[in-house]
């Protein structure tokens, strides 16, 4: 009789079309599902853009009460999912909030309780930062395995001493590099679809509309770009609570005809082909998967200096200080654009970000305990 695959319960929170769920789905699509199968816990009772794909790959999707609405109901539902379905491995990707999923998983008898940190924090985020700082000491309490997307994210969550001990595993935010390779055919297709001229200069960004991603600064940067380059277009992929505020700022600057709000998309990997430059001015990150995707497409990629230096994976990526201001950012991206990086895929493979190689590592990692 053929052995049933080991089922891993992935807790990912809100599905917003990128970030953490993109990382987990990249691994899920390529992992040997005869050996390891993923099931998912997502916040909210509405169907997400991932449900159909997960189920087509043999996984289950559990919709639960969002923790922000009722944390006790959320924890109770996690407990019953783990207990009733006999999950032995629970992999929480909720950063400091993982205490609220790993505690019920511990009560329900899960033997492997994985805390996976994907982010850091900044003081200027207000109450969100305060809550992260309060919860950080508690997040690892009910975990017995530890992971992070980068050394920076690991240092922030666990401390440098624990990172140095080797107890924390860095799981690269790997992608299918070949799927993100530049395609002239897709570039022409999408520019035609969005009514973007072939000679337009397209600045791109992928990210949820939230404080962390710093969209307000990005709009300031693009305003300066548009002043110098009349054919400039800004593509914003994603959605979130701050989108209306950013739309208002775009309208106030008189840029509505130059900015494309694309919302949540399933074809993000193809959209990179439409861009010329990728900009990520985040206040903080762990190691953003969009930084890997953009570099794989060969784009000139400009990141804020608040992002881990581990994101610098190819010769086409650079860091700029947010303190330099929007004019300096605009000048940099306009004067440093020089077409696609043709060596991008080789550079990323050498850096260990090819999902086809990293899934084997993850399969073995789940099997170690």
Secondary structure, 3 states (H helix, E strand, C coil): CCCCCEEEEEEEECCCCCHHHHHHHHHHHHCCCCCEEEEEEEECCCCCCCHHHHHHCCCCEEEECCCCCCHHHHHHHHHHHHHHHCCCEEEECCHHHHHHHHHHHHHCCCCEEEEEECCCCCHHHCHHHHHHHHHHHHHCCCCCEEEECCHHHHHHHHCHHHHHHCCEEECCCCECHHHHCCCHHHHHHHHHHCCCCCCCEEEEEECCCCHHHCHHHHHHHHHHHHHHCCCEEEEEEECCCCHHHHHHHHHHCCCCCCEEEEECCCCHHHHHHHCCEEEECCCCCCCCHHHHHHHHCCCEEEEECCCCHHHCCCCCEEEECHHHHHHHHHHHHHHHCCCCCCCHHHHHHHCCCEHHHHHHHHHHHHCCC
